[in-house]
Amino acid sequence: MLHRALRYLRAAGVLTLVGGSLFAGGAPVVAAAGLAIQPMLVTRFASATQAPDSDQCVQQFTEPCYQPAQLQAAYDVQPLFNRGITGRGQTIVIVDSFGSPTIRSDLATFDREFGLPAPPSFRIIQPAGRVPRYDGNDNTQLQWAGETTLDVDWAHSMAPRANILLVETPVSESAGTTGVPQIVAAENYVIDHHLGQVISQSFGAAEATFPGAASISALRSAYINADQQGVTVLAATGDNGATDYSNDAGTLLYTHRAVIWPASDPLVTAVGGTQLALDSTGRRTTADAVWNDGNNYALLNALSGSPDPTGIATGGGKSTVFGRPSYQNGVARAVGSHRGIPDISMSAACSGLVLTYNSFGGEQTGWYASCGTSEATPLFAGIVALAAQVAGHSLGLINPALYRLYAEHAPGLVDVTQGSNTVSFTQRSTMYTVKGYSAGPGYDLASGVGTVNADLFVPELAQAAGG
């Protein structure tokens, strides 16, 4: 079964903003009917027994899939590991609704298959209320279980000696604001009790689905709290290119440009997606490009049974809610008076899937191939954990440091200059194209400041963020 859904949020309140004006260009935000929270990932069954290699994935999906050692090589983390920089002493916080009932055993299977050590500590907490008993016939819980597995596995792959704290929330299936206060409360609990250094989030909603700009304020308290207490918060930019879903079912896209919140929040680091082309050892065969599989007809047919073009690409663009924060003044040419996203990008492409092991029930037990900015975000959470270990303390909001490193042409930042997040899709029998943004030299709204060479970037970030 193919899962392609974005998480949706809706609430009410008043915005506060660090740097810049509240409204970017004074654009109104149009309200949509009640929206539900859903996981953000694409995943497909691959094998019941052994993790497939890239050649086997090409046979099944027309594109390769990558194992942890390949991405570790691609991002050059092994020299850090050799120096003892493995995330030790740090805790990566993964926030997911419902969670997975088998995540401990599934991570253990993942680790055995790929020769990874178990995290020193793997805790699961439910600070916002007890999660209901898992029901494999409940598609919402099923999708969140897959999301949880992807998040935990791939954060762990980049920082294998970091602790993992999985924060599960008891989100209802009903549409509207149900479940959102629990997410905020859970994150505030983690921050107030100093339980982790970096929070990885893979949920979001198009800004245009909120009743108004003021409605976001009640959901920002955790990010304000994190900024005050020195906790880094990351969020995925979405999987629908320059647009995003307009309805709670995740079946209709806006036919105009849209970005998602919380990625667009100035107190959050927005993580976009790239496409990697790797050989069996993890060496690049071509330079990274912006993730966009919307016209990869053979792959789409293998994943979903239809070759029709679809809006499946990295999110990125300009906020219509938040003005340009001061740390983006140096890229005003690209963002104008708006908050621009992404800030940075990591592997997310379906034309370069990653593997997870799922046994939570409701679908066949075995190995799954997954993709999306829900992959990119925990990958970068692992990188941040490595940098926090080097610094000897949590890094807090890293965006000022990121853009300072960009301005200084830091060697650890690798420019992404190819591709765009323009998407075409058929909707109600009509073909639409939403023109996105192209990558080029320097910062752009398709890849941010680029991607990373971790061996260089980790110490650079640790120093730039006050290490």
C-alpha positions, 0 to 999 in steps of 0.5 A: 500500500502506498502512503502519501499524506501530509500532516495537517494542523489547525488552531487559533491564536496570535503570532509573535515573531523574531525578526521581520514583520508578521505579514510578508507583503501583507498577504492574507491567509485563506481558511480551509475546513477542519484539517487532520494531522497525518504522517508525511512519507512515501513507503512501499513493501520491498521484501519479507526476508532480507533487506534488498540491495540497490540492484534488487530495488532497481528491479522492483521500483526502477530506482535504487535504495540505500542502506545506512553505510551508503548514506554515512559515506555520502555525508562523510560521517565515518571520519567523525565516528573514527574520532569518537564523534558519534552523538554520544551524550546527546539525545535526539527527540522524535515526535510522532502521533501514536508511535509504533508498538514494535519500534524497539524490536524493529530498530533492533532488527534494523541495527542487526541487519546493518551492523549498527550499535543499539542506541545507549538509551531508547526511551518512549514517553507519552507526556500528553496522555496515554496512546490508544492501543494499536489497531492495524486496521486503523489506517491513520495509526498504520501510517504513523507507525511507518513514519515513526520507524523511518524517523527513528531508524535514520536519525540513529543511522547518522548519530548511532551513539546518541540517545533516542527519545520517542515522544508519542502523542494520543492524536485523535483521527477526528478533523480539526484541532484535536491532537494539536495541543497535545503535540505542543504540550509534549514538546514543551514537556521535553524542553522544560525537563531538558530531555533532549538537544534536538527535536525532529518533526515531520509534520506540517500544513500549508499556511493557506489552510489556517484561518488566519496568521493569528491562528498560528500563535497557540502552536508556537509556544514550544518553538519560543520555549526551545529558542529560550532554552537552547534546543534545536528544532527541525521540521520537514518542508513537505513532499509536494514541491512548490505547493501542498494539500488543501484538504484533510484527505490529502487528495487535493493540492493548491494550484498555486504556490504554498509552503508549510508550517512549522517549517516556515517558522523562523524559530525552526530549521526547515529541512528540504530534500535532495536526490543522491546518486550513489554507488554501492560504497556510497560514493556519488556518481553525480552531484546532488540535485533537488528532489523531484520525482514528479515526472519519473513515470516508471518510478511512479508506476512502480510505486502507485500503479499509475505513471501519471505525473504527480506533485512529489518533490521537495517543498520550498518557497516563500512564507505568506505569514512570516517576514524575512528573519534577520538571519536571511538578510544576506539572501534577500535577493532570493527571499525578498521580504519573506521567510524563505524555506528550506534552510538546508537539504538532505536525502529524500528522493524516491529515486534513492529510497531508504530502508526500514523494517516494519512488524507492527501489523496491519501490513506485511511484516518485512523491509520497506522502501521509503522516501520524503522529507520525513527522511531528510529531517531525522538525517539532519537531526543526527548531524546536529547531534554530532555537532552538539557533542563537539560543542559540548552543549546544545546548539539552540536555533542554528539558523543564524549560524547556518547563514553565517557559515554560508556567507563565509563560504564554509567548506562543509556546506555543499552547494546544490545547483541542479533541479527545481521543485516545479510540479505538475499533476492532474486534479479533477480531470485537469492538468495543473503546473505549479511553477516552483524554484530552481537551484543555482549557485548560492542560496535558493528556494529549492535547496536552501544553503545546500547540503553538507559534508559532515566531516567539515560541517559538524565542527564548523557548526559547533563553532559557529553556534557558540562552541 
